[in-house]
Amino acid sequence: MIFGDPYKFAVLVEHIPEWSGHGFKNGLFHYFIDGEMFPDKIVTATLNVESVFLDDGNSLVSFPENSELFEAPKEDAFKAMLAMISPELVDANAEVPEEFESSYIYLAATPTSTDAGFYFFCVTYGDFVRIVGARIHSKKQDMFGSWYWESEQVLHVQEVFLKKEQVREVINQVINYCQ
């Protein structure tokens, strides 16, 4: 099922019984932001786990407010929120201070999306929500068959602006479906 409007913001969630078992409800879990699907390829998701990450700590539920991030150019806002998790995700050569503490306050991504190299963030201002997302690295295979991660040279950041109620409705539908 697709909850929301895939041309703006939506979540595709589909339980596939043939992929499930032993108490796990597996299937598909993909975000749509401004008409783009993330991850962009089919990935098996454990729906019980994905929905757990849509709790009060997820920015799509908690709606953290920050006017500067909300109004910043989308690439700047995305990089700033990504750097709060780890500066090395933005710049592999970044020096991380010893006292650095990761902050996930704006993170909207779930394990399936981050495992595939995609990150999403949500920041609010007043009654409005801004969701930004992009692939930060891709899994590649070398000539010997070994897999490695390669950072994206240019980030293709997607964004959408919605009212809080629209996002709240989508997330509630997703959680109810996954349970």
Disulfide bonds with the S-S distance in Angstrom:
none
